[in-house]
Amino acid sequence: MECFRRRISRPAPSEVNFAISYATTSDGAGRATAAFVAPEDFGFVHDIVLQQGDRLLTQAAFSLDMTVKISPQSGPLGTPIAVEVQGIGWRPLFNSWHLLYDNRFTGWISSVTTHGSAKFVIPAAGNPGPHVLEILHGEFTFPYRNMQQNPEPDRPRWAIPFTVTDGPPILPPPPNHQVQSRLALRFSAGELVAEPPFAAVGREVTVRASGVAPNKHYELEWATLAGNRVGGSGWEQAVAKIASARSNSAGDIQFNFAVPDDLGGAHPLVLSTEDGSKLGTLWVVPKALPLDVTRGPVGTTFAVHLKGVGWTETANIYHVVYDNGYIGYACGFNSQGDVEIFLKATGDPGWHFIDLYPGIYKGTERRPNNYAVPQLTYAEDHPGEDLPAFHFAFHVLPGQ
């Protein structure tokens, strides 16, 4: 059960030099020429070195330009806008970029484990007509607005138009179609084999084991955390009986149960036998419930409800974005993974989009400081768990 005493994280990449080598032969006059295609890599300054064996002959700087493109460039309300960024840097002042939509902060673009490349999708929001996506650098959580007066004034800035056209809106799928279907993380299953190995709250799960005493009644235990990390009482590990079953004559046993309404992440499974305990793991993934209200005039209160939100410092918050503008975050640890967010409908009559993105609660790094904001590149570059985003739409009606 040690997994409840550690934080889940991916190690940060160290500053390692990765070299791409090209061989060339000098001509009779001692001149050497080599051509290469700029690789997909971290952007900005790189070294080009000419050497013979271990002998360094010369060295020059080469700058890999940062590029941004969106696709498509127009479409009806709710169109998925794919944003692709290449050449994000790794050094300070070059490694932290942010997206704004119509002057509203949307979120953070990371490329720590993807070597300078980033891909993400946002919905087209707003009235028909042109809208502007800006990508700017920001060292301390939010965009730095006067970069021309910064120590690195020549860094690029982008303002890319997207045109919302007339036509039927493209709405997100219902929440039951947004349940996570893959888990990139790998963990030891143990002697108790869960099928499926990861599941959302309420899903039926089967846990099997062998090698127990035949024709005997057993109980399966589920481990979780109780309490909170903020209040004075702290939190502790708790164990509860979750299922019971009887083994067959061959010493095989099968438990069936629905995933409890509990925190997301890894939960140890324990089966106590005459020969000791058999252990296993079931990973709980977050899921979203349907909005309680889907339409109404400005000021209507509606609730976004999640189950199975995690407990670690990389999984215990979700960030709320309304029409591509960040409006705050919600935490799931104090409520055992149950998150209910009450929002007010705003904006012109028509459809409005609510997106919930994973992020990072806190950490030790201070430059860049990208905590407690939406991580748009969560799918490929989240530093801990493999987490989903959730997407909703609310229809604002004309005032009564």
FIPAGU-558488 format. One line per 5 residues: number of its first residue (from 1); their letters; for each residue x, y, z of C-alpha. Coordinates in steps of 0.05 Angstrom, whole numbers, padded with zeros to 5 digits, always signed. Example, Ala and Ser with C-alpha at 12.3 -4.5 7.8 and 13.67 -1.06 7.14 Angstrom:
// residues 2
1) AS) +00246 -00090 +00156; +00273 -00021 +00143
***
This chain:
// residues 400
1) MECFR) +00000 +00000 +00000; +00061 +00044 -00005; +00031 +00079 -00066; -00010 +00123 -00019; +00053 +00152 +00012
6) RRISR) +00086 +00180 -00049; +00072 +00230 -00104; +00067 +00204 -00174; +00111 +00242 -00222; +00154 +00236 -00284
11) PAPSE) +00227 +00256 -00275; +00243 +00323 -00306; +00291 +00317 -00365; +00362 +00337 -00347; +00403 +00383 -00391
16) VNFAI) +00432 +00330 -00436; +00462 +00343 -00504; +00433 +00301 -00560; +00475 +00301 -00622; +00456 +00286 -00694
21) SYATT) +00517 +00269 -00736; +00529 +00279 -00810; +00592 +00253 -00844; +00627 +00294 -00898; +00694 +00292 -00935
26) SDGAG) +00736 +00354 -00950; +00757 +00369 -01022; +00827 +00382 -01048; +00825 +00453 -01024; +00806 +00432 -00953
31) RATAA) +00734 +00454 -00958; +00678 +00412 -00928; +00603 +00419 -00940; +00546 +00385 -00905; +00471 +00395 -00914
36) FVAPE) +00416 +00374 -00866; +00343 +00383 -00853; +00327 +00421 -00789; +00302 +00367 -00741; +00239 +00370 -00698
41) DFGFV) +00269 +00390 -00632; +00271 +00443 -00578; +00274 +00512 -00611; +00321 +00571 -00612; +00397 +00566 -00605
46) HDIVL) +00434 +00500 -00620; +00507 +00486 -00632; +00534 +00462 -00698; +00603 +00431 -00689; +00653 +00408 -00741
51) QQGDR) +00701 +00357 -00714; +00748 +00303 -00736; +00747 +00247 -00686; +00754 +00280 -00618; +00786 +00342 -00649
56) LLTQA) +00742 +00403 -00649; +00753 +00444 -00713; +00699 +00497 -00708; +00632 +00513 -00676; +00574 +00557 -00697
61) AFSLD) +00505 +00575 -00671; +00442 +00554 -00707; +00373 +00579 -00688; +00313 +00532 -00696; +00253 +00577 -00709
66) MTVKI) +00189 +00568 -00669; +00127 +00558 -00712; +00052 +00558 -00699; -00006 +00536 -00743; -00079 +00523 -00733
71) SPQSG) -00128 +00480 -00772; -00179 +00494 -00796; -00180 +00570 -00801; -00256 +00577 -00802; -00317 +00538 -00783
76) PLGTP) -00382 +00541 -00744; -00388 +00550 -00670; -00355 +00493 -00632; -00308 +00474 -00688; -00248 +00437 -00659
81) IAVEV) -00188 +00482 -00673; -00124 +00441 -00674; -00064 +00483 -00653; +00006 +00456 -00670; +00069 +00489 -00642
86) QGIGW) +00140 +00468 -00658; +00206 +00494 -00635; +00189 +00513 -00563; +00254 +00526 -00526; +00280 +00494 -00463
91) RPLFN) +00320 +00551 -00433; +00289 +00604 -00387; +00252 +00659 -00426; +00240 +00610 -00483; +00205 +00550 -00452
96) SWHLL) +00137 +00573 -00427; +00083 +00596 -00476; +00010 +00613 -00467; -00053 +00617 -00509; -00102 +00674 -00508
101) YDNRF) -00169 +00674 -00544; -00199 +00743 -00558; -00154 +00772 -00503; -00176 +00719 -00453; -00124 +00674 -00421
106) TGWIS) -00139 +00602 -00441; -00080 +00561 -00414; -00008 +00539 -00414; +00028 +00504 -00472; +00081 +00455 -00449
111) SVTTH) +00132 +00412 -00486; +00177 +00383 -00432; +00173 +00310 -00454; +00155 +00323 -00527; +00220 +00358 -00544
116) GSAKF) +00194 +00426 -00563; +00130 +00404 -00599; +00059 +00415 -00574; -00010 +00396 -00600; -00077 +00411 -00570
121) VIPAA) -00149 +00427 -00589; -00197 +00482 -00567; -00269 +00496 -00589; -00287 +00556 -00633; -00325 +00604 -00588
126) GNPGP) -00360 +00671 -00597; -00407 +00704 -00647; -00399 +00694 -00722; -00340 +00734 -00748; -00265 +00737 -00737
131) HVLEI) -00232 +00718 -00671; -00159 +00720 -00652; -00114 +00666 -00622; -00051 +00695 -00591; +00010 +00656 -00568
136) LHGEF) +00057 +00694 -00522; +00113 +00677 -00474; +00103 +00681 -00399; +00154 +00664 -00346; +00109 +00670 -00285
141) TFPYR) +00043 +00636 -00299; +00013 +00687 -00347; +00034 +00721 -00412; +00087 +00776 -00410; +00053 +00833 -00446
146) NMQQN) +00111 +00881 -00462; +00160 +00831 -00491; +00192 +00886 -00533; +00221 +00914 -00468; +00243 +00846 -00442
151) PEPDR) +00315 +00821 -00438; +00297 +00777 -00499; +00256 +00827 -00540; +00261 +00790 -00606; +00222 +00729 -00586
156) PRWAI) +00164 +00715 -00634; +00091 +00732 -00620; +00031 +00705 -00657; -00038 +00732 -00670; -00075 +00682 -00715
161) PFTVT) -00147 +00695 -00738; -00202 +00644 -00737; -00270 +00659 -00768; -00333 +00632 -00736; -00382 +00619 -00793
166) DGPPI) -00457 +00611 -00794; -00484 +00540 -00790; -00504 +00487 -00740; -00457 +00485 -00680; -00410 +00427 -00667
171) LPPPP) -00425 +00405 -00596; -00382 +00361 -00551; -00403 +00288 -00543; -00445 +00270 -00482; -00404 +00257 -00418
176) NHQVQ) -00415 +00181 -00421; -00376 +00182 -00487; -00318 +00220 -00456; -00298 +00165 -00407; -00224 +00149 -00411
181) SRLAL) -00211 +00089 -00456; -00135 +00083 -00450; -00084 +00091 -00395; -00012 +00105 -00414; +00014 +00093 -00344
186) RFSAG) +00038 +00024 -00327; +00032 -00006 -00258; +00041 -00075 -00227; -00024 -00115 -00227; -00002 -00162 -00171
191) ELVAE) -00033 -00229 -00154; -00103 -00201 -00156; -00121 -00188 -00229; -00173 -00134 -00242; -00212 -00133 -00307
196) PPFAA) -00212 -00079 -00331; -00148 -00055 -00296; -00174 +00017 -00295; -00246 +00042 -00291; -00289 +00101 -00272
201) VGREV) -00334 +00106 -00211; -00395 +00060 -00217; -00367 +00013 -00270; -00371 -00061 -00257; -00303 -00094 -00244
206) TVRAS) -00282 -00167 -00236; -00223 -00186 -00193; -00195 -00257 -00197; -00145 -00296 -00157; -00121 -00368 -00152
211) GVAPN) -00085 -00410 -00101; -00132 -00399 -00042; -00165 -00452 +00000; -00221 -00487 -00038; -00294 -00478 -00023
216) KHYEL) -00283 -00422 +00027; -00314 -00353 +00038; -00267 -00293 +00029; -00273 -00218 +00031; -00237 -00168 -00014
221) EWATL) -00212 -00103 +00016; -00204 -00035 -00017; -00153 +00016 +00007; -00164 +00091 +00003; -00146 +00157 +00037
226) AGNRV) -00189 +00193 +00088; -00186 +00264 +00116; -00153 +00323 +00081; -00084 +00352 +00074; -00106 +00423 +00090
231) GGSGW) -00142 +00417 +00157; -00107 +00405 +00222; -00127 +00332 +00227; -00088 +00311 +00165; -00105 +00248 +00126
236) EQAVA) -00093 +00173 +00134; -00101 +00108 +00097; -00166 +00070 +00107; -00187 +00000 +00087; -00258 -00023 +00074
241) KIASA) -00289 -00089 +00053; -00314 -00082 -00018; -00337 -00152 -00040; -00344 -00223 -00017; -00343 -00289 -00054
246) RSNSA) -00332 -00364 -00046; -00274 -00401 -00078; -00287 -00461 -00122; -00260 -00531 -00112; -00196 -00513 -00151
251) GDIQF) -00179 -00455 -00105; -00199 -00401 -00155; -00241 -00342 -00134; -00276 -00284 -00168; -00302 -00219 -00138
256) NFAVP) -00351 -00173 -00174; -00365 -00102 -00151; -00378 -00031 -00176; -00321 +00019 -00169; -00334 +00058 -00105
261) DDLGG) -00347 +00133 -00105; -00276 +00150 -00085; -00212 +00186 -00103; -00180 +00174 -00171; -00113 +00140 -00180
266) AHPLV) -00085 +00074 -00156; -00123 +00036 -00102; -00092 -00026 -00071; -00135 -00089 -00068; -00122 -00137 -00010
271) LSTED) -00145 -00209 -00002; -00125 -00240 +00065; -00114 -00315 +00063; -00086 -00369 +00108; -00019 -00361 +00074
276) GSKLG) -00016 -00285 +00077; -00044 -00229 +00035; -00053 -00228 -00039; -00047 -00157 -00068; -00071 -00122 -00131
281) TLWVV) -00085 -00053 -00158; -00145 -00020 -00191; -00136 +00049 -00221; -00196 +00096 -00216; -00201 +00146 -00274
286) PKALP) -00243 +00210 -00270; -00310 +00215 -00304; -00361 +00271 -00317; -00435 +00270 -00305; -00485 +00307 -00350
291) LDVTR) -00499 +00380 -00334; -00559 +00386 -00288; -00585 +00444 -00330; -00567 +00453 -00404; -00604 +00516 -00424
296) GPVGT) -00631 +00580 -00394; -00624 +00657 -00395; -00563 +00695 -00371; -00554 +00683 -00296; -00579 +00611 -00297
301) TFAVH) -00541 +00569 -00247; -00517 +00501 -00271; -00470 +00449 -00243; -00410 +00412 -00272; -00401 +00347 -00233
306) LKGVG) -00340 +00301 -00235; -00326 +00235 -00199; -00260 +00201 -00186; -00215 +00263 -00186; -00146 +00244 -00160
311) WTETA) -00109 +00259 -00095; -00037 +00273 -00116; -00010 +00343 -00129; -00012 +00330 -00204; -00083 +00302 -00205
316) NIYHV) -00125 +00335 -00151; -00148 +00397 -00189; -00186 +00411 -00253; -00186 +00479 -00287; -00250 +00510 -00314
321) VYDNG) -00249 +00548 -00381; -00312 +00584 -00406; -00311 +00602 -00480; -00235 +00593 -00479; -00227 +00640 -00420
326) YIGYA) -00198 +00612 -00355; -00245 +00624 -00296; -00215 +00583 -00239; -00202 +00513 -00212; -00234 +00462 -00167
331) CGFNS) -00201 +00411 -00121; -00225 +00340 -00108; -00183 +00316 -00049; -00225 +00343 +00009; -00288 +00311 -00021
336) QGDVE) -00260 +00241 -00036; -00255 +00255 -00111; -00325 +00284 -00118; -00323 +00353 -00151; -00385 +00396 -00161
341) IFLKA) -00375 +00465 -00193; -00433 +00515 -00195; -00429 +00564 -00254; -00471 +00622 -00279; -00491 +00624 -00352
346) TGDPG) -00464 +00686 -00387; -00457 +00713 -00457; -00501 +00727 -00517; -00558 +00680 -00534; -00531 +00616 -00565
351) WHFID) -00483 +00560 -00547; -00426 +00569 -00499; -00370 +00520 -00483; -00343 +00496 -00416; -00278 +00457 -00417
356) LYPGI) -00244 +00425 -00357; -00169 +00413 -00364; -00119 +00379 -00318; -00062 +00419 -00288; -00010 +00417 -00233
361) YKGTE) -00030 +00438 -00162; +00039 +00459 -00139; +00113 +00443 -00146; +00183 +00467 -00130; +00202 +00498 -00196
366) RRPNN) +00196 +00574 -00198; +00218 +00590 -00269; +00174 +00580 -00305; +00117 +00579 -00254; +00060 +00543 -00288
371) YAVPQ) +00019 +00518 -00230; -00057 +00523 -00218; -00072 +00540 -00291; -00100 +00496 -00348; -00048 +00453 -00382
376) LTYAE) -00073 +00451 -00454; -00021 +00398 -00472; -00042 +00351 -00416; -00053 +00292 -00464; +00020 +00283 -00483
381) DHPGE) +00059 +00322 -00431; +00025 +00318 -00363; +00080 +00306 -00311; +00043 +00253 -00271; -00021 +00215 -00284
386) DLPAF) -00054 +00202 -00351; -00115 +00247 -00344; -00173 +00265 -00390; -00204 +00333 -00404; -00280 +00342 -00403
391) HFAFH) -00323 +00385 -00449; -00393 +00413 -00442; -00439 +00462 -00477; -00494 +00507 -00448; -00547 +00542 -00490
396) VLPGQ) -00561 +00613 -00466; -00633 +00633 -00482; -00657 +00705 -00495; -00676 +00741 -00430; -00747 +00735 -00406
***
